[in-house]
């Protein structure tokens, strides 16, 4: 009986554990990514960009532009992080642990030095940036207006067609969010997470986290910004 039962037990253990491990890896990566993104993005520059633009323009257009930029940035960050897995796992584990420690210490130092009205200062900075972009957009409209009349209707048709598909507000929300997110804390932490966790879990968790933060910003960004302390 012992001879017959001994080879069966290990086979069942291997077959049962492997899917559980992959599921746990995905869930762990998803939870880690979503929690990091929510904490780092609330009151961040991209949060205020979505909030202020949603007050002025169509909310769905702003949300779509911002989410496309954030989704693209998350996927790029995961790819960068996954590319480092060619390096032996031991090295990436210790390097990522050290980087997380450095990010944590930096954030604590920033928090201690930060003024209580830090969020308001960042809000004003983003408002000035959006105002500048709006002025540039108005200038280009004024410059393109007379040129279209002079050159005839041939050039206006394709421009109008493009504007039906991609509005200037969508492009503005996309470019401002993408540039603000490049080199940001959340991008760096996503790269580090993807190097040590399940990349699919990080990609999904990061995108969902960004979606929640941007959605909150679009719905009631100013109210949330005034009630949530960036320092806290």
C-alpha positions as CSV (number, residue, x, y, z in Angstrom):
1,X,0.0,0.0,0.0
2,X,2.8,2.4,0.8
3,X,4.5,1.7,-2.6
4,X,1.3,2.4,-4.4
5,X,0.3,5.6,-2.6
6,X,3.7,7.4,-2.5
7,X,4.0,8.3,-6.2
8,X,0.4,9.6,-6.4
9,X,0.7,12.3,-3.6
10,X,3.4,14.4,-5.2
11,X,1.7,14.4,-8.6
12,X,-1.5,15.9,-7.1
13,X,0.4,18.5,-5.1
14,X,2.3,19.8,-8.2
15,X,-0.9,20.0,-10.4
16,X,-2.9,21.8,-7.6
17,X,-0.2,24.3,-6.5
18,X,0.9,25.7,-9.9
19,X,-2.3,27.5,-10.8
20,X,-2.7,28.7,-7.3
21,X,0.8,30.2,-7.3
22,X,0.1,32.1,-10.6
23,X,-3.2,33.4,-9.3
24,X,-1.6,34.5,-6.1
25,X,1.2,36.2,-8.1
26,X,-1.3,38.1,-10.2
27,X,-3.5,39.1,-7.2
28,X,-0.4,40.2,-5.2
29,X,0.9,42.3,-8.1
30,X,-2.6,43.8,-8.7
31,X,-3.1,44.8,-5.1
32,X,0.5,46.2,-4.9
33,X,0.1,48.2,-8.1
34,X,-3.4,49.6,-7.3
35,X,-2.5,50.6,-3.8
36,X,0.8,52.4,-4.9
37,X,-1.0,54.2,-7.7
38,X,-3.9,55.4,-5.6
39,X,-1.6,56.7,-2.8
40,X,0.9,58.4,-5.2
41,X,-1.7,59.9,-7.6
42,X,-4.2,61.5,-5.3
43,X,-3.3,65.2,-5.2
44,X,-0.6,64.7,-7.9
45,X,-0.1,66.9,-11.0
46,X,-2.0,64.5,-13.3
47,X,-4.9,64.5,-10.8
48,X,-5.1,68.3,-10.9
49,X,-4.8,68.4,-14.7
50,X,-7.9,66.1,-15.0
51,X,-9.8,68.0,-12.3
52,X,-9.2,71.5,-13.8
53,X,-9.8,70.5,-17.4
54,X,-13.1,68.7,-16.4
55,X,-14.3,72.0,-14.9
56,X,-13.9,73.8,-18.2
57,X,-14.5,71.1,-20.9
58,X,-16.5,68.0,-21.6
59,X,-15.8,65.5,-18.8
60,X,-15.9,62.4,-21.0
61,X,-13.4,63.9,-23.5
62,X,-11.0,64.9,-20.6
63,X,-11.3,61.4,-19.0
64,X,-10.8,59.6,-22.3
65,X,-7.6,61.7,-23.1
66,X,-6.1,61.4,-19.6
67,X,-6.9,57.6,-19.4
68,X,-5.3,56.9,-22.8
69,X,-2.2,58.7,-21.7
70,X,-2.1,57.0,-18.3
71,X,-2.9,53.5,-19.8
72,X,-0.1,53.9,-22.4
73,X,2.3,55.1,-19.7
74,X,1.5,52.1,-17.5
75,X,2.0,49.6,-20.3
76,X,5.3,51.3,-21.3
77,X,6.5,51.2,-17.6
78,X,5.5,47.5,-17.3
79,X,7.5,46.8,-20.5
80,X,10.5,48.6,-19.1
81,X,10.3,46.7,-15.8
82,X,9.7,43.3,-17.5
83,X,12.7,43.9,-19.8
84,X,14.9,43.9,-16.7
85,X,13.9,40.2,-15.9
86,X,16.7,39.1,-18.3
87,X,19.0,40.0,-15.3
88,X,19.1,37.2,-12.7
89,X,16.1,37.4,-10.3
90,X,18.3,37.8,-7.2
91,X,19.8,41.0,-8.4
92,X,16.5,42.6,-9.6
93,X,14.9,41.7,-6.2
94,X,17.6,43.4,-4.1
95,X,17.8,46.4,-6.5
96,X,14.0,46.9,-6.5
97,X,13.9,46.6,-2.7
98,X,16.6,49.3,-2.4
99,X,14.8,51.5,-4.9
100,X,11.5,51.2,-2.9
101,X,13.4,52.1,0.3
102,X,14.9,55.2,-1.5
103,X,11.5,56.3,-2.8
104,X,9.9,55.8,0.6
105,X,12.6,57.9,2.4
106,X,12.4,60.6,-0.3
107,X,8.6,60.8,0.1
108,X,8.9,61.0,3.9
109,X,11.4,63.8,3.6
110,X,9.2,65.6,1.2
111,X,6.2,65.2,3.5
112,X,8.1,66.6,6.5
113,X,9.3,69.6,4.5
114,X,6.0,70.1,2.8
115,X,3.7,73.1,3.7
116,X,0.1,72.3,4.7
117,X,-1.2,74.1,1.6
118,X,1.1,72.2,-0.9
119,X,-1.9,70.9,-2.8
120,X,-3.2,74.5,-3.4
121,X,0.2,75.5,-4.7
122,X,0.3,72.6,-7.2
123,X,-3.3,73.4,-8.2
124,X,-2.4,77.0,-9.0
125,X,0.7,75.8,-11.0
126,X,-1.5,73.4,-13.1
127,X,-4.1,76.2,-13.6
128,X,-1.4,78.5,-15.0
129,X,-0.1,75.7,-17.3
130,X,-3.6,74.9,-18.7
131,X,-4.2,78.7,-19.2
132,X,-1.0,78.9,-21.2
133,X,-2.0,76.0,-23.4
134,X,-5.5,77.5,-23.9
135,X,-3.8,80.8,-25.1
136,X,-1.6,78.8,-27.5
137,X,-4.7,77.0,-28.8
138,X,-6.5,80.3,-29.4
139,X,-3.4,81.8,-31.2
140,X,-3.2,78.8,-33.6
141,X,-7.0,79.1,-34.3
142,X,-6.5,82.8,-35.1
143,X,-3.5,82.1,-37.3
144,X,-5.2,79.2,-39.1
145,X,-8.5,81.1,-39.7
146,X,-7.3,83.6,-42.4
147,X,-5.0,81.0,-44.0
148,X,-7.9,78.7,-44.7
149,X,-9.8,81.5,-46.4
150,X,-6.8,82.4,-48.6
151,X,-5.9,78.8,-49.6
152,X,-9.4,77.8,-50.3
153,X,-11.8,75.1,-49.1
154,X,-9.5,72.2,-50.2
155,X,-7.5,72.3,-46.9
156,X,-10.4,72.9,-44.6
157,X,-12.2,69.6,-45.4
158,X,-9.5,67.2,-44.0
159,X,-9.0,69.5,-41.0
160,X,-12.7,69.4,-40.1
161,X,-12.8,65.6,-40.6
162,X,-9.8,65.2,-38.2
163,X,-11.5,67.4,-35.6
164,X,-14.5,65.2,-35.6
165,X,-12.5,62.2,-34.6
166,X,-9.9,63.9,-32.4
167,X,-10.9,67.1,-30.6
168,X,-8.2,69.6,-29.4
169,X,-9.4,69.1,-25.8
170,X,-8.7,65.3,-26.1
171,X,-5.2,66.0,-27.5
172,X,-4.6,68.6,-24.7
173,X,-5.7,66.2,-22.0
174,X,-3.6,63.4,-23.5
175,X,-0.4,65.4,-24.0
176,X,-0.5,67.3,-20.6
177,X,-1.1,64.0,-18.7
178,X,1.5,62.1,-20.6
179,X,4.2,64.7,-20.1
180,X,3.3,65.2,-16.4
181,X,3.4,61.4,-15.8
182,X,6.8,60.9,-17.5
183,X,9.4,60.4,-14.8
184,X,6.8,60.7,-12.1
185,X,6.9,58.6,-8.8
186,X,4.1,56.4,-10.1
187,X,5.9,55.6,-13.3
188,X,9.1,54.7,-11.5
189,X,7.3,52.5,-9.0
190,X,5.4,50.7,-11.8
191,X,8.7,49.9,-13.5
192,X,10.1,48.6,-10.2
193,X,7.0,46.6,-9.5
194,X,7.0,45.0,-13.0
195,X,10.6,43.9,-12.4
196,X,9.7,41.8,-9.4
197,X,5.9,41.0,-9.6
198,X,3.6,39.5,-12.2
199,X,3.6,42.0,-15.1
200,X,-0.1,41.4,-16.1
201,X,-1.1,42.0,-12.5
202,X,0.9,45.2,-12.4
203,X,-0.5,46.4,-15.7
204,X,-4.1,45.8,-14.7
205,X,-3.7,47.1,-11.2
206,X,-1.9,50.2,-12.3
207,X,-4.5,51.0,-15.0
208,X,-7.4,50.4,-12.6
209,X,-5.7,52.6,-10.0
210,X,-5.2,55.4,-12.5
211,X,-8.8,55.0,-13.7
212,X,-10.1,55.4,-10.1
213,X,-8.0,58.5,-9.4
214,X,-8.7,60.2,-12.7
215,X,-12.4,59.4,-12.3
216,X,-12.4,61.0,-8.9
217,X,-10.6,64.0,-10.3
218,X,-13.1,64.4,-13.1
219,X,-16.2,64.0,-10.9
220,X,-15.1,66.3,-8.0
221,X,-11.5,67.1,-8.2
222,X,-11.5,70.6,-6.6
223,X,-13.6,69.4,-3.6
224,X,-11.4,66.3,-3.1
225,X,-8.2,68.4,-3.5
226,X,-9.4,70.8,-0.8
227,X,-10.4,68.1,1.7
228,X,-7.4,65.7,1.2
229,X,-4.1,66.9,2.5
230,X,-1.2,66.0,0.1
231,X,1.1,66.0,3.1
232,X,-1.0,63.3,4.9
